[in-house]
Structures are given as C-alpha cells and as structure tokens.
Amino acid sequence: MLALAATFIGFSAFKFVDSKIQSDVTLYFHGDPTDEDDVKNPSLWTEETNGETCEGDQLACAMEVDPSDAVGTEGQRELNSATITLDAEETDEGFIPTEGSGTTSPTGIIESYNRD
C-alpha cells in the first residue's frame, strides 16, 4: 500500500512538472532587430509568428515566457510589461532581448531564440 502511494505521488509530481513545461508561451518579435528601442518594446513581442526560423545568436526573434508574463487572449497575447521589463544587448548584427532590472516576474524569460 505504501509503495502504491509513493508511486502515485511520484507520478503526480512528474505530471505537474511536465504540464508546467508545456504551458510556456512563445512570443515572436515584430520589429526592427537593429533598433534597440524596438527590441525593448513589449508590444512588439506577440504570439503571432513572424515567419523567421529563430536560430542563431545575432538578432531578436522569439522568446518563451511563463503564461503569467503574457497578456491578452490565447493566440493573441503579448509580453506583459507589468511583469517583465526588457533590456537589449548589442551584438555584431543588432540587438537581442535580456531581462531588465525592473522585471518583477519570478520566472521571467525562460529562453530567448534569435535569428541569423
């Protein structure tokens, strides 16, 4: 009986972590990646795909955030400026997003994808 309870608890914890990972929101960049102010602008990061491959490390392209860091209706959300403040890091090609000092979200940007 104890083994059954431990198995159930272990499975439930795994299922919770798995569902948490799957619930992240991907936001795509819709601005000029060579413009620092565009990369910092939360309204230019939305769920609508931007048609880029988002591979490489030179220009802003997409990021994954916790659902609490996105506002709007599913499929049309954008970055929540109340929980995440963006800074922009300069690269040889333009800018990529980084979390700003005003970020209040406990999770913030999970991962940032860039375009070539």
N, C-alpha and C positions, 0 to 999 in steps of 0.2 A: 504494500500500500504506500509506503514511504517513497519507494522508487518511482511509483506511478505519479505521485505528487511532484517529485523533483523533475521528472520528465516533462510534465505539463507546464510547470513554472519555467523551465528552460526553453521550451518551445514557444511559450507566450512571449518571453523576453526577446527571443530571436525574431519573432513575427513583428513585434513592436519596432525594433531597430530597423528591420527590413522595410516596413511601411514608412518610417521616418525618412529613410534614404530616398525612397521613391517619390516622396511628396515635394522634393525641391522644385523650384520654379526656374526655368531657363528664360532669361531676358536677353534680347538681342539689341545691339547698338544701331541706331538710325541717325547718325550724324557724321560729321567730318572727323575722322580719326587723327587728323593733323592739327585739329583745333582743341586746345586744352579745355576751353570752356564747354565745348560740346561733350567731351568725354565725361566731364563732371556733372552735366545736366541730367538729373534723374528722369525727366520726362522723355529723354531720347533713348531710354532703356526700356523696351516693351517686349511682351510675349510674341508679337508678330515677327515671324522670321525675316531676316534681312537678306537671305539668299547667298550668304557667304559660307565658306567651308569652315571657318573659325579654327584654323590650325596655324601654328607658327607662334611667334612671340613679339611681333613688332607693332601691331595696331589693334585698337579696341575692336571687339567683335561680339562677344556674348559672355554672360556670367550666370552662375547658378546661385540662387539665394533661398533662404528659408521662406516658406509661404507668407509668414508674418512681415517679411520685408518687401512685399509686393502689394499694391493696392489696385482696386478695380474688380471687374468681374472676370472669372476664369476665361482665359483665351485672349483677354484684352487688358491684362494687368500691366502696370509699370512699376518701376522702383519707388519704394516708399521713402520720400525724403525726410519723413519724421523719424525713421529708424536707421537709415543709412545716409551718411554724407560721403560723397566721392571726392577723392583727390585724383590727380592724373600724373603718372610717371612718364617722363620723356624717354623715348627710345631713339634709335637712329632713324626710324621711319616716321614717327609721330608720337602718339600717346597711348598708354594702356591705363585702365582704371585701378585704383587702390582705395582701400577704406580710409576715409578722412578721420580726423581727430574728433569730430562731433558724432561719430557713429554710436548709437545707443543700443543697437540690436545685440543680443547675446550671441547670435550666430554669425551675422554679417554675411559677407561674400564667402561662399563656400569654395568656389573655384572660378577663375576667370579664363575665358578662351579668347585667343587673339587671332588675327588674320595675317597672312603673309603680306 
